[in-house]
Each structure stands twice: as C-alpha cells, then as structure tokens.
Amino acid sequence: FVADAAEELRGRTRQVAAQLRRAGLQTEFSYTWQALGKQLKTADKKGARHVIILGNETTERGVVQIKDLVGGCDREVALDELLCRPTEVLQVRS
C-alpha cells in the first residue's frame, strides 16, 4: 500500500504505485486523499503487509518510510532503491 502524508503528494503516490505494479507487486493506494491515519487503517483492512509512506520532508531527502504492518517496525529507504529493487527491499517472496 502506498500512502502520502500530504495531499500535494498525490501525483507522486500514483507514480510510485504504478512503478511497483509494473515490477509485478500487488499495490494499492487510496484514490481519494485521506489523512495518513485513515490510509493506514485502510491498508490494514486490505491486508497489506507494507505501507510505503511519502512525506514532504522524506520526499525532499529522496527517501520513503516503510512501515511493516505485520512485524511492526519502520525504516527509511531511498526511493530510487525501492523502485529499482522492490522485491528485495520489501523482502517479498514469490
């Protein structure tokens, strides 16, 4: 699930989701903007394992936050690295 912390990041959220889909990962996002907390609840309801969070400050630094909804840990990863090697970064098993 790809979420954004600010409405002005909607376009970037759609781009990231599209790139992850092209890489073969099942990826969703909220089609209408909602507060981040609501997006996280939506991701949890849909059974998402990871939430990739785009925020103004992190996006400016070229990183995203990855929240593991199963393991409960958070980490920052370079956006380019995520988009180049999404399966490895998210540790997705086929």
Secondary structure, 3 states (H helix, E strand, C coil): CEEECCHHHHHHHHHHHHHHHHCCCCCCCCCCCCCHHHHHHHHHHCCCCEEEEECHHHHHCCEEEEEECCCCCEEEEEHHHHHHCHHHHHCCCC
